[in-house]
Amino acid sequence: MTQSQVQDFVWLHAAADGIYKIKLRASFVSTSGSPSSYIDDFYVVVQLKEFPSRYDAALRCLLNSDTLCLHIHDPAVRAPVDRERPAKWPARVVHDSTIINALVHQGIADEHAVYNMSHEPHLILAVRRPKEIECRPNFNVKRKVEAVLQFRPDVNPTPRGQGGLQLFGARSTESPTSSDIRLKMKLHRYLLRGYGFFETLRENAETQPPMQLAQGRSLPAVNLLPASQHIVDALMEDVVPRDRKRFCTYFSRVPLGFGLITGEPGFGKTTVLSVATLGMSIGFGPIYACAATDVAADNFAEHLNRISEKFTSRLNEAKALGESPARRILIVRGYDIDDEVAAFHKLLENPRIGDKAAPPYNFALKPKWRLHLSLAFWLLVALRSPAVRPFHGDDPVGIHSLQLYLDNQSNLKRLRNVATGVIGYQEYKNGHTVDADRIRFIMSQKILRCTNIFCTNISLSCQRPYDFWKSLAKGIAVDEANNVGRPDLYSVWGNTLLPCLLCGDDKQLEPRVVSFGQKDKKGHSVNRLEEDGKLSLFFLSKGIAGLCFA
């Protein structure tokens, strides 16, 4: 499996190195018609007439990347050292019509000249003069290879929360012993290999007391539902009535704590997954939720939050007068931490812009940040900002604690005032302000630390500060799992068999293999394991009897 990932990367990396050495002519066009010394954004027409055809397939793959970079060489530079250090500008591909309008509007070329140009091989980029070098390679392949190698027999257990699977399904508040961890790791390896568990269970049964031999030879199971029946009943209100009994039967005894949810599109799979994930959070503790794409992660987080709100309302309606109210489960949709801080400051300045506060990671990327359920959202809720919904009495315990902390910090008074509109943003900027590091501290230490379910795309789970939170998780839940490659899943899951729920269907896309179908000049596949890379664990596990809730 590691070779599948490496070969998928090496072909494209080698082609990128080859393309980097090719110098092509390019024309720069102002996006606004202003003099070039006063603007930062340009359209660039790169002539591809002399571009080697052997790199055509690789170029198409690279142009789909989120991290394009244009290297600009100045022929007037005479020093050899400086010639080897081209300017690096972030870039993105744009449609021909965009620059055609700019050329005609600025009087640079008439429509006939533009028509002739469009019939020559070319590439049109939008570029931005960088304030600092922002281009850097994305080494996802290293993360994926390391995720697979953690299942070697001689490796240490990954630092993950010790929730869920105790020996033979027995719940315990004691820390698992080293023999428990070793057994979990062995069962985890056998699960992923698909070899069966007979040998492992027989070896373990031989070490059990005589009264536990029958249990020792059975496959361990995990109850993913809360222990309290009235909480389970409140959760079941969001499950279709005809499925409730089957839901409780399946999720109260999930083999190895590894469950699959599948069905046709429109079946309500994400709702079932969300209810089960909330149950896991109540029963075990922090849960890491993720999905194959940012759009899927947004959708998953929205489902979790909506069901949590209705679930909490039902619990409070059933409480007697004077009883302590139930609080909502804290769902956070995580994004790049620097984007969160930058968006927070934008919303202090203009509370009405909502999702438009998202800063681009660099010019090449379409902003993926969204306000709802983000770290910035919860901080603004606690600050009583009009940029978000009002603070609610049923809001999570962590947000109540955060609001109390913010209210009691005298050095945050001006931040509270600008957030609520007592003072204007310009007045706030002219006086003492709270710096980005303090905001980052509040987000990571005061919100993230008390989050119940944290939801991101998979690659972000391996980046700071979220990699630390992942080490505390007691289970994981993955939506659109058929589109998640096995190494990606392993990088979130770890190797100690945490409770894991996968949700998906056959209609979803397979994991992406960049080199799929590509041949070298001799007609051989550049990735001989390309078919293996398109197999998700969800797809491979569906055939195991008893694992699917469908």
C-alpha positions as CSV (number, residue, x, y, z in Angstrom):
1,M,0.0,0.0,0.0
2,T,2.9,2.4,0.7
3,Q,4.2,1.8,-2.9
4,S,0.7,2.7,-4.2
5,Q,1.0,6.1,-2.6
6,V,4.7,6.6,-3.4
7,Q,4.3,5.7,-7.1
8,D,1.3,7.9,-7.4
9,F,3.4,10.8,-6.1
10,V,6.8,10.1,-7.7
11,W,5.5,10.2,-11.3
12,L,4.0,13.6,-10.8
13,H,6.9,14.9,-8.8
14,A,9.4,13.9,-11.5
15,A,7.2,15.6,-14.1
16,A,6.9,18.7,-12.1
17,D,10.7,18.9,-11.8
18,G,11.0,18.5,-15.5
19,I,8.4,21.2,-16.2
20,Y,10.1,23.6,-13.8
21,K,13.2,23.6,-16.0
22,I,11.3,24.6,-19.1
23,K,11.2,28.4,-19.6
24,L,8.3,29.7,-21.6
25,R,7.4,33.2,-22.8
26,A,4.5,35.0,-21.0
27,S,2.6,38.2,-21.4
28,F,1.3,40.1,-18.3
29,V,-2.0,42.0,-18.5
30,S,-3.3,44.3,-15.8
31,T,-6.6,43.1,-14.3
32,S,-7.7,46.7,-13.9
33,G,-5.9,48.7,-16.6
34,S,-3.9,50.7,-13.9
35,P,-0.1,51.2,-14.3
36,S,1.7,48.0,-13.3
37,S,3.7,49.6,-10.4
38,Y,0.4,50.4,-8.6
39,I,-1.3,47.0,-8.8
40,D,-0.7,43.5,-7.5
41,D,-3.0,41.4,-9.7
42,F,-2.3,40.4,-13.3
43,Y,-3.5,38.0,-15.9
44,V,-0.6,36.0,-17.5
45,V,-0.8,34.4,-21.0
46,V,1.7,31.6,-21.1
47,Q,2.5,30.4,-24.7
48,L,2.6,26.6,-24.8
49,K,3.6,26.2,-28.5
50,E,7.1,25.0,-27.4
51,F,5.9,22.9,-24.4
52,P,6.9,19.3,-24.7
53,S,4.0,17.0,-25.4
54,R,5.4,14.3,-23.0
55,Y,4.3,16.4,-20.1
56,D,0.8,17.1,-21.3
57,A,-0.9,14.6,-18.9
58,A,1.2,15.7,-15.9
59,L,0.4,19.3,-16.6
60,R,-3.3,18.6,-16.6
61,C,-3.0,17.0,-13.2
62,L,-0.9,19.8,-11.8
63,L,-3.3,22.4,-13.0
64,N,-5.9,20.8,-10.7
65,S,-3.7,21.5,-7.8
66,D,-4.5,24.0,-5.1
67,T,-1.0,25.3,-4.9
68,L,0.1,26.6,-8.3
69,C,3.1,28.8,-8.4
70,L,4.5,30.9,-11.4
71,H,8.3,31.2,-11.4
72,I,9.3,34.4,-13.1
73,H,12.9,34.7,-14.6
74,D,14.2,38.1,-15.5
75,P,16.6,37.9,-18.5
76,A,18.1,41.3,-17.5
77,V,19.6,39.8,-14.3
78,R,23.3,39.2,-14.9
79,A,24.4,37.6,-11.7
80,P,24.3,33.8,-12.0
81,V,23.2,33.3,-8.4
82,D,20.2,35.7,-8.8
83,R,19.2,34.0,-12.1
84,E,18.8,30.8,-10.1
85,R,16.3,32.6,-7.7
86,P,13.3,33.4,-9.7
87,A,10.4,35.4,-8.3
88,K,7.6,33.1,-7.1
89,W,4.0,34.3,-7.5
90,P,0.9,32.3,-6.4
91,A,-1.4,31.6,-9.4
92,R,-4.6,30.0,-10.4
93,V,-6.0,29.0,-13.8
94,V,-8.7,31.2,-15.3
95,H,-11.0,30.8,-18.3
96,D,-10.1,32.4,-21.7
97,S,-13.1,34.7,-21.6
98,T,-11.8,36.5,-18.5
99,I,-8.7,37.8,-20.2
100,I,-10.4,38.4,-23.5
101,N,-12.7,40.9,-21.8
102,A,-9.7,42.5,-20.1
103,L,-7.7,42.8,-23.3
104,V,-10.6,44.3,-25.3
105,H,-11.7,46.6,-22.5
106,Q,-8.2,48.0,-22.0
107,G,-7.7,48.5,-25.8
108,I,-4.6,46.2,-25.8
109,A,-6.0,44.1,-28.7
110,D,-9.1,44.0,-30.8
111,E,-11.4,41.1,-31.0
112,H,-9.8,39.7,-34.2
113,A,-6.4,39.6,-32.6
114,V,-7.7,38.0,-29.5
115,Y,-9.5,35.4,-31.7
116,N,-6.2,34.5,-33.4
117,M,-4.4,34.3,-30.0
118,S,-7.0,31.9,-28.6
119,H,-6.3,29.4,-31.4
120,E,-2.6,29.1,-30.3
121,P,-1.7,26.6,-27.5
122,H,-1.7,28.7,-24.3
123,L,-2.4,28.8,-20.6
124,I,-4.1,31.7,-18.8
125,L,-3.3,32.3,-15.2
126,A,-4.4,34.9,-12.7
127,V,-1.4,35.8,-10.5
128,R,-0.7,38.1,-7.6
129,R,2.4,39.9,-6.6
130,P,3.3,38.2,-3.3
131,K,4.1,40.2,-0.1
132,E,6.2,37.2,0.9
133,I,6.8,33.8,-0.7
134,E,3.7,31.8,-0.1
135,C,4.3,28.8,-2.4
136,R,5.3,25.6,-0.8
137,P,4.9,21.9,-1.8
138,N,2.2,19.8,-0.3
139,F,3.8,16.6,1.0
140,N,0.6,14.6,1.7
141,V,2.4,11.5,0.5
142,K,4.7,11.6,3.5
143,R,1.6,11.7,5.8
144,K,0.0,8.8,4.0
145,V,3.1,6.5,4.0
146,E,3.7,7.1,7.7
147,A,0.0,6.3,8.3
148,V,0.4,2.9,6.7
149,L,3.7,2.1,8.4
150,Q,2.2,2.6,11.8
151,F,0.7,-0.9,11.4
152,R,4.0,-2.7,11.3
153,P,4.2,-5.3,14.2
154,D,7.2,-3.5,15.8
155,V,5.7,0.0,16.1
156,N,4.5,1.7,19.2
157,P,0.8,2.5,19.7
158,T,-0.3,5.8,18.3
159,P,-1.2,8.4,21.0
160,R,-5.0,8.2,20.8
161,G,-7.7,8.3,23.5
162,Q,-8.3,5.0,25.1
163,G,-12.1,4.9,24.5
164,G,-14.3,2.1,23.4
165,L,-12.9,-1.4,23.1
166,Q,-12.1,-3.1,26.3
167,L,-11.4,-6.8,26.3
168,F,-14.6,-8.7,25.3
169,G,-16.7,-5.6,25.3
170,A,-16.6,-5.0,29.0
171,R,-16.6,-1.3,29.9
172,S,-14.1,-0.2,32.5
173,T,-12.8,3.1,33.9
174,E,-9.4,1.6,34.5
175,S,-6.5,2.4,32.1
176,P,-6.0,-0.5,29.7
177,T,-2.9,-2.6,30.4
178,S,-0.1,-3.1,27.9
179,S,-1.5,-6.5,27.0
180,D,-4.9,-4.9,26.2
181,I,-3.1,-2.4,23.9
182,R,-1.1,-5.1,22.2
183,L,-4.3,-7.2,21.5
184,K,-6.1,-4.1,20.1
185,M,-3.2,-3.4,17.8
186,K,-3.1,-7.0,16.6
187,L,-6.9,-7.1,16.0
188,H,-6.6,-3.8,14.2
189,R,-3.9,-5.2,11.8
190,Y,-6.0,-8.4,11.2
191,L,-9.1,-6.3,10.5
192,L,-7.2,-4.2,7.8
193,R,-5.6,-7.3,6.3
194,G,-8.9,-9.2,6.0
195,Y,-7.2,-12.4,7.3
196,G,-9.8,-13.2,10.0
197,F,-9.3,-13.3,13.7
198,F,-9.2,-17.0,14.7
199,E,-5.5,-17.2,15.5
200,T,-5.5,-14.0,17.5
201,L,-8.6,-15.0,19.5
202,R,-7.3,-18.5,20.2
203,E,-4.0,-17.2,21.5
204,N,-5.8,-14.8,23.7
205,A,-8.2,-17.4,25.0
206,E,-5.3,-19.6,26.2
207,T,-4.3,-16.8,28.6
208,Q,-7.8,-16.4,30.1
209,P,-9.1,-18.0,33.3
210,P,-11.3,-21.1,32.7
211,M,-14.6,-19.2,33.4
212,Q,-13.8,-16.6,30.6
213,L,-12.7,-19.1,27.9
214,A,-16.0,-18.8,26.0
215,Q,-15.8,-15.0,26.0
216,G,-12.1,-15.2,25.0
217,R,-13.0,-17.0,21.8
218,S,-15.7,-14.6,20.7
219,L,-15.0,-11.4,18.8
220,P,-15.1,-8.3,21.1
221,A,-18.0,-5.9,20.6
222,V,-18.5,-2.3,21.7
223,N,-21.7,-0.6,22.8
224,L,-21.6,2.8,21.0
225,L,-24.8,4.1,22.7
226,P,-25.0,6.0,26.0
227,A,-25.7,4.0,29.1
228,S,-28.8,6.0,30.1
229,Q,-31.9,4.8,28.4
230,H,-33.7,8.1,28.5
231,I,-30.8,9.7,26.6
232,V,-31.0,6.9,24.0
233,D,-34.7,7.5,23.7
234,A,-34.2,11.2,23.1
235,L,-31.6,10.5,20.4
236,M,-33.9,8.0,18.7
237,E,-36.4,10.8,17.9
238,D,-34.1,11.7,14.9
239,V,-34.1,8.2,13.5
240,V,-36.9,7.0,11.2
241,P,-39.4,5.0,13.5
242,R,-39.1,1.8,11.5
243,D,-35.3,1.8,12.0
244,R,-35.1,2.6,15.7
245,K,-35.2,-1.0,17.0
246,R,-32.7,-2.1,14.4
247,F,-30.5,1.0,15.2
248,C,-30.3,0.2,18.9
249,T,-29.6,-3.5,18.2
250,Y,-26.8,-2.7,15.8
251,F,-25.0,0.1,17.7
252,S,-25.3,-1.5,21.1
253,R,-23.0,-4.3,20.0
254,V,-20.7,-3.3,17.1
255,P,-18.0,-5.9,16.4
256,L,-14.6,-4.4,17.3
257,G,-16.3,-1.0,17.5
258,F,-16.0,-0.8,13.7
259,G,-19.3,0.1,12.1
260,L,-20.4,0.7,8.5
261,I,-23.5,2.7,7.5
262,T,-24.6,2.4,3.9
263,G,-27.6,2.9,1.6
264,E,-28.8,4.5,-1.5
265,P,-28.5,8.3,-2.0
266,G,-31.2,10.0,0.0
267,F,-31.5,7.2,2.5
268,G,-30.5,9.5,5.4
269,K,-27.1,8.0,6.0
270,T,-25.6,11.3,7.3
271,T,-28.4,11.6,9.8
272,V,-27.9,8.0,11.1
273,L,-24.2,8.7,11.3
274,S,-24.7,11.9,13.2
275,V,-27.0,10.3,15.8
276,A,-24.5,7.5,16.3
277,T,-21.6,10.0,16.6
278,L,-23.5,12.0,19.2
279,G,-24.1,8.8,21.1
280,M,-20.4,8.0,20.9
281,S,-19.5,11.4,22.2
282,I,-21.9,11.1,25.2
283,G,-20.7,7.6,26.0
284,F,-16.9,7.9,25.4
285,G,-15.8,11.5,25.2
286,P,-14.2,13.6,22.4
287,I,-14.9,12.3,18.9
288,Y,-13.0,13.3,15.7
289,A,-15.4,13.7,12.8
290,C,-14.1,14.1,9.3
291,A,-15.0,13.7,5.6
292,A,-13.3,13.4,2.2
293,T,-14.0,17.0,1.2
294,D,-14.6,20.4,2.8
295,V,-18.2,20.4,1.5
296,A,-18.9,17.0,3.0
297,A,-17.3,18.1,6.3
298,D,-19.4,21.2,6.4
299,N,-22.5,19.1,5.8
300,F,-21.6,16.6,8.5
301,A,-21.0,19.4,11.1
302,E,-24.3,21.0,10.2
303,H,-26.1,17.7,10.7
304,L,-24.4,17.1,14.0
305,N,-25.2,20.6,15.3
306,R,-28.8,20.5,14.2
307,I,-29.5,17.1,15.8
308,S,-27.7,18.2,19.0
309,E,-29.9,21.2,19.3
310,K,-33.1,19.2,18.9
311,F,-31.9,16.5,21.2
312,T,-31.0,18.9,24.0
313,S,-34.4,20.6,23.7
314,R,-36.2,17.3,24.1
315,L,-34.1,16.5,27.2
316,N,-34.9,19.9,28.8
317,E,-38.6,19.6,28.0
318,A,-38.8,16.4,29.9
319,K,-37.0,17.7,33.0
320,A,-38.9,18.7,36.1
321,L,-39.0,22.3,37.3
322,G,-35.8,23.0,39.2
323,E,-33.7,20.3,37.6
324,S,-30.4,21.4,36.0
325,P,-30.8,21.9,32.3
326,A,-29.0,19.8,29.7
327,R,-26.5,21.6,27.5
328,R,-25.8,21.1,23.8
329,I,-22.9,19.1,22.6
330,L,-20.1,21.5,21.4
331,I,-19.6,20.9,17.7
332,V,-16.7,22.8,16.1
333,R,-16.0,22.8,12.4
334,G,-12.2,23.4,12.2
335,Y,-10.3,25.3,9.6
336,D,-6.7,26.6,9.2
337,I,-6.1,28.3,12.6
338,D,-4.6,31.4,10.9
339,D,-7.7,31.7,8.7
340,E,-9.8,31.6,11.8
341,V,-7.9,34.4,13.5
342,A,-7.9,36.6,10.3
343,A,-11.6,36.0,9.8
344,F,-12.4,36.9,13.4
345,H,-10.7,40.3,13.0
346,K,-12.5,40.9,9.8
347,L,-15.8,40.2,11.5
348,L,-15.0,42.6,14.3
349,E,-14.5,45.3,11.6
350,N,-17.6,44.4,9.6
351,P,-20.0,42.0,11.4
352,R,-22.3,41.7,8.3
353,I,-19.9,40.0,5.9
354,G,-20.4,36.5,7.2
355,D,-18.6,33.9,5.1
356,K,-16.9,36.6,3.1
357,A,-14.6,37.2,6.0
358,A,-12.6,34.2,4.8
359,P,-9.1,35.1,3.8
360,P,-7.6,33.0,0.9
361,Y,-4.9,30.7,2.2
362,N,-3.0,32.1,-0.8
363,F,-4.1,33.6,-4.0
364,A,-4.3,30.1,-5.7
365,L,-7.0,28.8,-3.4
366,K,-10.7,29.5,-3.3
367,P,-11.5,30.3,0.3
368,K,-12.9,27.2,2.1
369,W,-13.6,28.9,5.5
370,R,-17.2,29.3,6.6
371,L,-18.4,31.1,9.6
372,H,-21.0,28.7,11.1
373,L,-19.6,26.5,13.8
374,S,-16.0,27.7,13.2
375,L,-13.7,28.6,16.1
376,A,-14.3,32.3,15.2
377,F,-18.1,31.7,15.3
378,W,-18.0,30.3,18.9
379,L,-15.7,33.1,20.1
380,L,-18.1,35.7,18.6
381,V,-21.1,33.9,20.3
382,A,-19.3,34.2,23.6
383,L,-18.5,37.9,23.0
384,R,-22.2,38.6,22.2
385,S,-21.3,39.9,18.7
386,P,-24.1,40.7,16.2
387,A,-22.1,38.9,13.6
388,V,-23.5,35.6,14.8
389,R,-26.7,34.3,16.4
390,P,-27.4,35.4,20.0
391,F,-26.0,33.4,22.9
392,H,-28.5,30.7,24.0
393,G,-29.1,29.3,27.4
394,D,-28.8,25.7,26.0
395,D,-25.4,26.5,24.5
396,P,-22.6,24.0,25.4
397,V,-21.0,24.1,28.8
398,G,-17.7,25.1,27.2
399,I,-19.2,28.3,25.7
400,H,-20.7,29.2,29.0
401,S,-17.3,28.9,30.6
402,L,-15.7,30.8,27.8
403,Q,-18.1,33.7,28.2
404,L,-17.4,33.8,31.9
405,Y,-13.7,33.9,31.3
406,L,-13.9,36.7,28.7
407,D,-16.2,38.8,31.0
408,N,-13.7,38.5,33.9
409,Q,-10.6,39.5,31.9
410,S,-10.1,43.3,32.4
411,N,-7.6,43.4,29.6
412,L,-10.2,42.2,27.2
413,K,-12.7,45.0,27.9
414,R,-12.0,46.8,24.6
415,L,-12.4,43.5,22.7
416,R,-15.8,43.0,24.3
417,N,-16.8,46.6,23.5
418,V,-15.8,46.4,19.8
419,A,-17.5,43.0,19.5
420,T,-20.8,44.3,20.9
421,G,-20.6,47.6,19.0
422,V,-20.1,49.8,22.1
423,I,-17.1,51.3,20.3
424,G,-16.3,51.4,16.6
425,Y,-13.6,49.3,15.0
426,Q,-11.4,52.3,14.1
427,E,-11.5,53.5,17.7
428,Y,-10.6,50.0,18.8
429,K,-7.6,50.0,16.4
430,N,-6.4,53.4,17.6
431,G,-6.1,52.1,21.2
432,H,-5.0,48.9,22.9
433,T,-5.9,45.8,20.8
434,V,-5.7,42.1,21.5
435,D,-3.0,40.6,19.3
436,A,-3.4,37.6,17.1
437,D,-1.5,35.3,19.4
438,R,-3.9,36.0,22.3
439,I,-6.9,35.2,20.0
440,R,-5.2,32.0,18.8
441,F,-4.6,31.0,22.5
442,I,-8.3,31.6,23.3
443,M,-9.4,29.5,20.3
444,S,-7.0,26.6,20.9
445,Q,-7.0,26.5,24.7
446,K,-10.4,27.8,25.7
447,I,-12.6,26.5,22.9
448,L,-10.8,23.5,21.4
449,R,-10.0,21.9,24.7
450,C,-13.7,21.7,25.7
451,T,-14.9,20.6,22.2
452,N,-17.0,17.4,22.2
453,I,-17.0,16.7,18.4
454,F,-14.4,18.3,16.2
455,C,-14.9,18.2,12.4
456,T,-12.4,18.9,9.7
457,N,-11.2,17.5,6.4
458,I,-8.7,14.7,6.8
459,S,-5.4,16.4,6.0
460,L,-6.1,19.1,8.6
461,S,-6.2,16.5,11.3
462,C,-2.4,16.1,11.0
463,Q,-1.6,19.8,11.3
464,R,-1.2,21.9,14.4
465,P,-3.0,22.6,16.7
466,Y,-5.5,19.9,15.6
467,D,-3.1,17.0,15.7
468,F,-2.9,17.3,19.5
469,W,-6.7,17.3,19.8
470,K,-6.8,14.2,17.6
471,S,-4.6,12.4,20.2
472,L,-7.3,13.0,22.8
473,A,-10.2,11.6,20.7
474,K,-11.9,8.5,21.9
475,G,-13.3,7.6,18.5
476,I,-13.7,8.7,14.9
477,A,-16.6,9.1,12.5
478,V,-16.1,9.5,8.7
479,D,-18.8,10.7,6.2
480,E,-18.5,9.9,2.4
481,A,-16.0,7.2,3.4
482,N,-16.0,5.5,0.0
483,N,-14.1,8.6,-1.3
484,V,-11.5,8.3,1.5
485,G,-8.3,6.4,0.7
486,R,-7.1,3.9,3.2
487,P,-3.9,5.8,4.1
488,D,-6.0,9.0,4.7
489,L,-8.3,7.0,7.0
490,Y,-5.4,5.5,8.9
491,S,-3.8,8.9,9.5
492,V,-6.9,9.8,11.6
493,W,-7.7,6.4,13.1
494,G,-4.3,5.5,14.5
495,N,-3.4,1.8,15.2
496,T,-5.1,1.0,18.6
497,L,-8.6,0.1,17.2
498,L,-10.5,3.2,18.4
499,P,-14.3,3.0,17.8
500,C,-14.8,4.0,14.2
501,L,-17.9,4.6,12.1
502,L,-17.7,4.9,8.3
503,C,-20.6,6.1,6.2
504,G,-21.0,6.1,2.4
505,D,-22.4,4.4,-0.6
506,D,-21.2,3.0,-4.0
507,K,-22.4,6.0,-5.9
508,Q,-19.7,8.2,-4.3
509,L,-16.4,8.8,-6.0
510,E,-13.5,6.4,-5.4
511,P,-10.3,7.7,-3.8
512,R,-8.4,9.9,-6.2
513,V,-5.2,8.4,-7.8
514,V,-3.5,11.2,-9.7
515,S,-1.4,8.8,-11.9
516,F,-4.3,6.5,-12.8
517,G,-4.2,5.5,-16.4
518,Q,-0.9,7.4,-17.1
519,K,1.8,5.6,-19.2
520,D,5.5,6.3,-19.6
521,K,7.1,6.6,-23.1
522,K,7.4,2.8,-23.3
523,G,3.6,2.4,-22.7
524,H,4.0,1.0,-19.1
525,S,1.9,2.3,-16.3
526,V,3.7,4.9,-14.2
527,N,1.9,3.4,-11.1
528,R,1.6,-0.3,-11.3
529,L,-0.5,-0.3,-8.1
530,E,-3.0,2.3,-9.3
531,E,-6.0,-0.1,-8.9
532,D,-5.1,-0.7,-5.2
533,G,-5.0,3.0,-4.5
534,K,-8.7,3.4,-5.6
535,L,-9.9,0.9,-3.0
536,S,-11.3,2.4,0.2
537,L,-11.6,0.5,3.5
538,F,-15.3,1.2,3.3
539,F,-15.5,-0.7,0.0
540,L,-13.4,-3.6,1.2
541,S,-15.3,-4.0,4.4
542,K,-18.8,-4.0,3.1
543,G,-18.7,-7.7,2.3
544,I,-18.0,-8.7,6.0
545,A,-21.2,-10.2,7.4
546,G,-22.6,-8.3,10.3
547,L,-20.6,-5.1,9.9
548,C,-23.1,-3.0,7.8
549,F,-26.1,-1.0,9.0
550,A,-28.1,-0.6,5.7
